[in-house]
Amino acid sequence: MDVKIAPGWKNVLSEEFKKEYFKNITDQLKIEKQSNQFIYPPGSLIFNAFNTTDFDKVKVVIIGQDPYHGPGQAHGLSFSVQRGIKPPPSLINIYKEIENDLGIKMPRDNGDLSHWAQQGVLLLNASLTVRANQPNSHAGIGWNIFTDAVIRKLNDSKNNLVFILWGNFAKEKGIHIDTQKHLVLKAAHPSPFAADKGFFGCKHFSKTNQYLVQHGLDPIDWMIK
């Protein structure tokens, strides 16, 4: 795999790319592509989160589980879909919470969260790839080791980050985050099955901005553009 990522991340993660588990990820993806298995997102977008939000720009981390597994949806940013694709139900619930929390009227026809990523929101999926129509199908090929390393690097190297953990999977992913150095916000997952069990009303968007401002950082403009 020819990994093209922003310079800061390339420096921070250079040792990870040399490790055996990462070679195993690359080999597995090659095998599946050679057998005509569709994999999302497209190869050029697998590391989109790391290209859009370089290491020194990260202020907020939103952890998802794995990419959307339908055609044209995933583009390497957690919870985000490519422009022109209808926002999925979880993202619509995220929009509803932003409206309730901040009073910002959110679009129902645009699910591209790149504007957040460009401001320092790392939209990180635990697995960076998925087989078509098979959710969580690449959870066991090594991506979790890689994204654990990403979280560890952020935790150890920075101060005053905001980690947003929605659902039990994300909460487990964030178990080693130092809450003395960073703000960790937890709630139920925004999916229709869980959103009314603690996601709605969590006010994570205003809490994030309050924390950033308190620490001398620009707040996030959560509007979709």
Residue frames relative to the residue before (quaternion, step in Angstrom):
aa qw qx qy qz dx dy dz
M 1.0000 0.0000 0.0000 0.0000 0.00 0.00 0.00
D 0.2659 -0.7502 0.5861 0.1517 3.56 -0.79 1.05
V 0.1596 -0.8352 0.5228 0.0607 3.54 -0.07 1.33
K 0.0502 -0.7835 0.6193 -0.0054 3.56 -0.61 1.17
I 0.1914 0.7724 -0.5816 0.1688 3.56 -0.38 1.24
A 0.6875 -0.4877 0.3435 0.4142 3.55 -1.29 0.40
P 0.6747 -0.5673 0.2981 0.3660 3.59 -1.09 0.79
G 0.6528 0.5312 -0.3301 0.4274 3.59 0.91 -0.84
W 0.6755 0.4710 -0.2847 0.4908 3.56 0.93 -0.90
K 0.6108 0.5584 -0.3589 0.4317 3.59 0.99 -0.75
N 0.6609 0.5001 -0.2940 0.4760 3.56 1.01 -0.83
V 0.6950 0.4950 -0.2734 0.4442 3.57 0.87 -1.00
L 0.7939 0.3387 -0.1454 0.4835 3.57 0.96 -0.90
S 0.3317 0.7924 -0.4743 0.1927 3.60 1.25 0.04
E 0.6651 0.5019 -0.3146 0.4547 3.60 0.98 -0.77
E 0.6079 0.5623 -0.3606 0.4294 3.60 1.06 -0.68
F 0.6618 0.5320 -0.3111 0.4268 3.56 0.97 -0.85
K 0.6670 0.5031 -0.2945 0.4640 3.59 1.21 -0.40
K 0.5764 0.6378 -0.3654 0.3571 3.58 1.22 -0.35
E 0.6611 -0.5510 0.3508 0.3691 3.53 -1.22 0.62
Y 0.6442 0.5325 -0.3451 0.4269 3.60 0.91 -0.82
F 0.6551 0.5022 -0.3288 0.4589 3.60 1.03 -0.70
K 0.5946 0.5371 -0.3530 0.4830 3.58 1.12 -0.63
N 0.6375 0.5287 -0.3260 0.4558 3.58 1.04 -0.78
I 0.6083 0.5349 -0.3504 0.4702 3.60 1.05 -0.73
T 0.6677 0.5148 -0.2919 0.4516 3.55 0.85 -1.01
D 0.6658 0.5040 -0.3020 0.4600 3.57 0.92 -0.91
Q 0.6539 0.5225 -0.3157 0.4469 3.57 0.94 -0.86
L 0.6603 0.5012 -0.3091 0.4661 3.58 0.94 -0.86
K 0.6300 0.5288 -0.3314 0.4623 3.59 1.03 -0.76
I 0.6492 0.5248 -0.3156 0.4512 3.58 0.92 -0.91
E 0.6915 0.4811 -0.2885 0.4551 3.57 0.88 -0.94
K 0.6489 0.5074 -0.3258 0.4641 3.58 0.98 -0.75
Q 0.6493 0.5245 -0.3152 0.4516 3.58 1.02 -0.78
S 0.6895 0.4343 -0.2701 0.5129 3.58 1.21 -0.49
N 0.5283 -0.6784 0.3652 0.3567 3.55 1.35 0.44
Q 0.3521 0.7107 -0.5182 0.3201 3.57 1.12 0.67
F 0.3646 -0.7170 0.5478 0.2302 3.58 -0.82 0.96
I 0.0685 -0.7846 0.6162 0.0007 3.55 -0.94 1.00
Y 0.1437 -0.7826 0.6022 0.0651 3.55 -1.02 0.88
P 0.5627 -0.2198 -0.7969 -0.0043 1.52 -2.07 1.43
P 0.7064 -0.3974 0.3253 0.4870 3.63 -1.25 -0.04
G 0.6879 -0.5306 0.3100 0.3862 3.56 -1.11 0.69
S 0.6747 0.5163 -0.2997 0.4339 3.57 0.94 -0.84
L 0.7359 0.4099 -0.2202 0.4918 3.59 1.24 -0.39
I 0.3782 0.7465 -0.4843 0.2551 3.61 1.22 0.02
F 0.7797 0.2813 -0.1432 0.5408 3.58 0.99 -0.85
N 0.1975 0.8288 -0.5025 0.1472 3.58 1.17 0.55
A 0.6220 0.5480 -0.3509 0.4355 3.62 0.97 -0.78
F 0.7065 0.4600 -0.2528 0.4748 3.57 1.03 -0.85
N 0.6311 0.5060 -0.3315 0.4857 3.57 1.23 -0.35
T 0.7066 0.4718 -0.2561 0.4610 3.56 1.01 -0.83
T 0.7820 0.1905 -0.0851 0.5873 3.58 1.06 -0.77
D 0.1887 -0.8114 0.5430 0.1055 3.59 -0.02 1.23
F 0.7236 -0.4895 0.2808 0.3974 3.55 -1.24 0.58
D 0.7243 0.4488 -0.2625 0.4529 3.58 0.81 -0.95
K 0.6531 0.5182 -0.3107 0.4564 3.61 1.26 -0.21
V 0.5216 0.6816 -0.4094 0.3096 3.59 1.20 -0.41
K 0.0400 -0.7854 0.6177 -0.0051 3.54 -0.94 1.02
V 0.7831 0.1455 -0.0310 0.6039 3.55 1.13 -0.77
V 0.1156 -0.7737 0.6189 0.0698 3.57 -1.11 0.73
I 0.0685 -0.7685 0.6357 0.0253 3.58 -0.81 1.05
I 0.1951 -0.8263 0.5248 0.0614 3.56 -0.49 1.24
G 0.0909 -0.7713 0.6294 0.0262 3.54 -0.86 1.09
Q 0.6056 -0.5930 0.3941 0.3554 3.56 -1.28 0.16
D 0.7519 -0.2669 0.1810 0.5751 3.60 0.68 -1.04
P 0.6807 -0.5150 0.3166 0.4137 3.60 -1.19 0.36
Y 0.5959 -0.5093 0.4661 0.4103 3.53 -1.29 0.30
H 0.3187 -0.8032 0.4869 0.1277 3.57 -0.96 0.89
G 0.5576 0.5875 -0.4045 0.4247 3.59 1.22 0.40
P 0.6784 -0.5142 0.3345 0.4044 3.60 -1.19 0.46
G 0.8714 0.1603 -0.1190 0.4481 3.54 -1.02 0.91
Q 0.5440 0.6514 -0.3981 0.3482 3.58 1.23 -0.09
A 0.7825 0.3907 -0.2086 0.4377 3.57 0.39 -1.28
H 0.0618 0.7883 -0.6119 0.0194 3.56 -1.10 0.73
G 0.7295 -0.5072 0.2297 0.3972 3.53 1.03 0.89
L 0.6583 0.4333 -0.3153 0.5286 3.58 1.26 0.24
S 0.4711 -0.6980 0.4487 0.2991 3.61 -0.66 1.02
F 0.8435 0.1548 -0.1877 0.4788 3.53 -1.12 0.94
S 0.6337 0.5542 -0.3172 0.4366 3.62 1.24 -0.27
V 0.1300 -0.7565 0.6307 0.1139 3.56 -1.22 0.55
Q 0.6277 -0.5576 0.3865 0.3817 3.53 -1.21 0.51
R 0.6274 -0.5517 0.4044 0.3720 3.51 -1.17 0.69
G 0.7481 0.3495 -0.2857 0.4864 3.54 -0.92 0.95
I 0.6423 0.4737 -0.3154 0.5134 3.58 1.31 -0.22
K 0.5200 -0.6517 0.4572 0.3098 3.58 -0.90 0.91
P 0.4822 -0.6700 0.4709 0.3111 3.64 -0.82 0.91
P 0.4462 -0.6946 0.4954 0.2703 3.62 -0.87 0.91
P 0.7206 -0.4782 0.2856 0.4130 3.61 -1.23 0.38
S 0.6392 0.5223 -0.3456 0.4464 3.63 0.94 -0.78
L 0.6683 0.4917 -0.2993 0.4711 3.57 0.97 -0.84
I 0.6059 0.5342 -0.3579 0.4685 3.60 1.03 -0.68
N 0.6592 0.4939 -0.3130 0.4728 3.60 1.00 -0.76
I 0.5863 0.5400 -0.3611 0.4839 3.59 1.12 -0.60
Y 0.6483 0.5141 -0.3096 0.4686 3.58 0.95 -0.88
K 0.6367 0.5296 -0.3278 0.4546 3.60 0.97 -0.83
E 0.6682 0.4945 -0.3053 0.4646 3.57 0.96 -0.84
I 0.6164 0.5278 -0.3479 0.4695 3.60 1.04 -0.69
E 0.6429 0.5176 -0.3200 0.4652 3.57 0.97 -0.85
N 0.6887 0.4783 -0.2820 0.4663 3.58 0.91 -0.92
D 0.6982 0.4911 -0.2567 0.4532 3.55 1.03 -0.87
L 0.8376 0.2146 -0.0489 0.5000 3.56 0.77 -1.08
G 0.4490 -0.7034 0.4482 0.3205 3.58 1.24 -0.23
I 0.4736 0.6601 -0.4462 0.3754 3.58 1.26 0.34
K 0.3442 -0.7275 0.5564 0.2064 3.57 -0.74 1.03
M 0.1839 -0.8210 0.5367 0.0643 3.56 -0.54 1.18
P 0.5345 -0.6378 0.4443 0.3318 3.60 -1.09 0.63
R 0.3011 -0.7360 0.5704 0.2058 3.55 -1.22 0.44
D 0.7036 0.4576 -0.2527 0.4814 3.57 1.29 -0.06
N 0.7229 0.3491 -0.2297 0.5503 3.59 1.27 0.14
G 0.0625 -0.8303 0.5538 -0.0061 3.55 -0.56 1.20
D 0.4384 0.6997 -0.4516 0.3381 3.57 1.26 0.33
L 0.1719 -0.8247 0.5367 0.0468 3.58 -0.47 1.27
S 0.2637 0.8039 -0.5024 0.1784 3.60 1.19 0.36
H 0.5930 0.5815 -0.3661 0.4197 3.59 1.06 -0.67
W 0.6245 0.5083 -0.3374 0.4877 3.59 1.06 -0.67
A 0.6732 0.5169 -0.3011 0.4347 3.57 0.84 -1.02
Q 0.6534 0.5286 -0.3096 0.4447 3.58 1.02 -0.78
Q 0.6893 0.4649 -0.2758 0.4824 3.59 1.22 -0.39
G 0.6926 -0.4850 0.2869 0.4504 3.60 1.23 0.00
V 0.5141 0.5983 -0.4427 0.4263 3.59 1.22 0.39
L 0.2139 -0.7761 0.5830 0.1097 3.59 -0.44 1.23
L 0.1619 -0.7972 0.5798 0.0461 3.55 -0.45 1.28
L 0.0241 0.8718 -0.4763 0.1123 3.51 0.33 1.41
N 0.1864 -0.7418 0.6348 0.1096 3.54 -0.84 1.02
A 0.5447 -0.6258 0.4495 0.3311 3.56 -1.07 0.76
S 0.7346 0.1817 -0.1385 0.6389 3.57 1.16 -0.67
L 0.3485 -0.7804 0.4852 0.1844 3.57 -0.80 0.96
T 0.7661 0.2317 -0.1638 0.5767 3.60 1.26 -0.12
V 0.0668 -0.7728 0.6296 0.0435 3.55 -1.34 0.29
R 0.4619 -0.6373 0.5267 0.3212 3.58 -1.18 0.52
A 0.6148 -0.5592 0.4110 0.3747 3.55 -1.12 0.69
N 0.8736 0.0576 -0.0778 0.4770 3.53 -1.00 1.01
Q 0.6691 0.4450 -0.3083 0.5091 3.60 1.21 0.42
P 0.1977 -0.8199 0.5242 0.1177 3.60 0.22 1.22
N 0.8488 0.1522 -0.1533 0.4827 3.52 -1.14 0.83
S 0.3674 0.7818 -0.4473 0.2318 3.59 1.25 0.30
H 0.7315 0.3710 -0.2444 0.5173 3.63 1.19 -0.32
A 0.3222 0.7743 -0.4920 0.2337 3.58 1.22 0.37
G 0.7599 0.4167 -0.2074 0.4537 3.57 1.09 -0.67
I 0.5730 0.6342 -0.3815 0.3521 3.61 1.19 0.09
G 0.7355 -0.4359 0.2300 0.4649 3.61 1.24 0.08
W 0.4769 0.6956 -0.4410 0.3070 3.58 1.19 -0.23
N 0.6191 0.5616 -0.3589 0.4153 3.59 1.00 -0.70
I 0.6077 0.5342 -0.3552 0.4681 3.57 1.09 -0.63
F 0.6634 0.5122 -0.2996 0.4558 3.55 0.96 -0.90
T 0.7324 0.4229 -0.2640 0.4637 3.59 0.75 -0.96
D 0.5446 0.5586 -0.4048 0.4771 3.61 1.20 -0.32
A 0.6421 0.5160 -0.3144 0.4718 3.57 1.03 -0.82
V 0.6163 0.5410 -0.3395 0.4608 3.60 1.03 -0.77
I 0.6781 0.4829 -0.2925 0.4706 3.58 0.85 -0.97
R 0.6402 0.5314 -0.3201 0.4531 3.57 0.99 -0.82
K 0.6501 0.5111 -0.3179 0.4637 3.60 0.95 -0.86
L 0.6577 0.4985 -0.3103 0.4719 3.58 0.93 -0.85
N 0.6588 0.5272 -0.3047 0.4418 3.56 0.88 -0.96
D 0.7420 0.4453 -0.2293 0.4456 3.55 0.83 -1.03
S 0.7584 0.4408 -0.2045 0.4343 3.56 0.97 -0.89
K 0.7727 0.3321 -0.1588 0.5171 3.56 1.17 -0.50
N 0.2479 -0.7225 0.6168 0.1898 3.52 -1.39 0.17
N 0.8523 0.2302 -0.1425 0.4476 3.54 -1.32 0.43
L 0.3095 0.7008 -0.5639 0.3084 3.54 0.90 0.99
V 0.2914 -0.6989 0.6120 0.2283 3.55 -1.32 0.31
F 0.1114 -0.7714 0.6251 0.0431 3.57 -0.78 1.09
I 0.1388 -0.7932 0.5917 0.0374 3.57 -0.71 1.14
L 0.0456 -0.8224 0.5636 -0.0632 3.53 -0.49 1.30
W 0.0261 -0.8110 0.5830 -0.0419 3.56 -0.42 1.27
G 0.8105 0.1958 -0.1761 0.5232 3.56 -0.64 1.12
N 0.6719 -0.5392 0.3359 0.3808 3.54 -1.22 0.53
F 0.6160 0.5561 -0.3606 0.4258 3.59 0.98 -0.75
A 0.6912 0.4714 -0.2818 0.4697 3.57 0.84 -0.97
K 0.6252 0.5416 -0.3419 0.4460 3.58 1.02 -0.75
E 0.6516 0.4926 -0.3095 0.4868 3.58 1.02 -0.79
K 0.6240 0.5510 -0.3318 0.4438 3.58 1.05 -0.75
G 0.7511 0.4066 -0.2055 0.4778 3.56 1.08 -0.71
I 0.3163 0.8113 -0.4591 0.1762 3.56 1.27 0.23
H 0.7385 0.4164 -0.2321 0.4769 3.61 1.10 -0.60
I 0.4232 0.6942 -0.4803 0.3291 3.61 1.21 0.27
D 0.4061 -0.7187 0.5196 0.2203 3.57 -0.91 0.97
T 0.2598 -0.8070 0.5149 0.1270 3.57 -0.31 1.27
Q 0.5525 0.5759 -0.4056 0.4456 3.60 1.26 -0.01
K 0.7225 0.4183 -0.2256 0.5021 3.57 1.20 -0.59
H 0.8074 0.2211 -0.0523 0.5446 3.54 1.08 -0.79
L 0.4342 -0.6409 0.5552 0.3041 3.55 -1.31 0.30
V 0.0891 -0.7826 0.6155 0.0260 3.57 -0.82 1.04
L 0.1010 -0.7955 0.5975 0.0070 3.55 -0.64 1.19
K 0.0643 -0.8146 0.5761 -0.0166 3.58 -0.74 1.09
A 0.1348 0.7627 -0.6259 0.0916 3.55 -1.14 0.73
A 0.6633 -0.4477 0.3966 0.4497 3.54 -1.35 0.00
H 0.6056 -0.5505 0.4289 0.3824 3.55 -1.27 0.34
P 0.4935 -0.6879 0.4433 0.2947 3.62 -1.03 0.68
S 0.3981 0.7142 -0.4964 0.2915 3.63 1.17 0.12
P 0.6433 -0.5406 0.3687 0.3974 3.61 -1.15 0.49
F 0.6363 0.5500 -0.3296 0.4289 3.59 1.14 -0.51
A 0.8153 0.2726 -0.0992 0.5011 3.59 1.12 -0.56
A 0.4862 0.7249 -0.4198 0.2488 3.60 1.16 -0.47
D 0.7116 0.4434 -0.2663 0.4756 3.59 1.04 -0.72
K 0.5973 0.5548 -0.3594 0.4542 3.58 1.30 0.19
G 0.8252 -0.1988 0.0848 0.5218 3.58 1.12 0.56
F 0.5581 0.5729 -0.4233 0.4255 3.58 1.21 -0.07
F 0.6778 0.4438 -0.2905 0.5091 3.56 0.82 -0.95
G 0.7872 0.2728 -0.2313 0.5024 3.55 -0.78 1.07
C 0.4740 0.6956 -0.4399 0.3131 3.61 1.25 -0.02
K 0.2124 -0.8288 0.4913 0.1630 3.59 1.23 -0.52
H 0.2100 0.8225 -0.5056 0.1545 3.57 1.06 0.70
F 0.6376 0.5536 -0.3387 0.4151 3.59 1.06 -0.62
S 0.6788 0.4424 -0.2866 0.5112 3.59 0.97 -0.80
K 0.6300 0.5307 -0.3416 0.4526 3.61 1.01 -0.73
T 0.6154 0.5428 -0.3373 0.4614 3.57 1.04 -0.76
N 0.7055 0.4687 -0.2742 0.4554 3.56 0.78 -1.01
Q 0.6105 0.5417 -0.3518 0.4583 3.60 1.03 -0.71
Y 0.6693 0.5006 -0.2934 0.4641 3.58 0.93 -0.91
L 0.6520 0.5140 -0.3224 0.4547 3.59 0.90 -0.88
V 0.6681 0.4940 -0.3043 0.4659 3.58 0.88 -0.91
Q 0.6261 0.5483 -0.3320 0.4440 3.59 0.99 -0.81
H 0.7525 0.3530 -0.1904 0.5225 3.57 1.13 -0.63
G 0.6364 -0.6120 0.3042 0.3578 3.55 1.16 0.68
L 0.5577 0.6007 -0.3837 0.4254 3.57 1.22 0.45
D 0.5543 -0.5969 0.4563 0.3582 3.56 -1.15 0.57
P 0.4570 -0.6673 0.5069 0.2982 3.60 -1.01 0.77
I 0.5224 -0.6139 0.4906 0.3310 3.54 -1.31 0.32
D 0.3078 -0.6842 0.6265 0.2113 3.54 -1.09 0.77
W 0.2219 -0.8359 0.4937 0.0914 3.57 -0.22 1.30
M 0.4491 0.6828 -0.4650 0.3404 3.60 1.23 0.00
I 0.3923 -0.6998 0.5460 0.2414 3.56 -1.14 0.65
K 0.0526 -0.8231 0.5650 -0.0236 3.58 -0.77 1.06
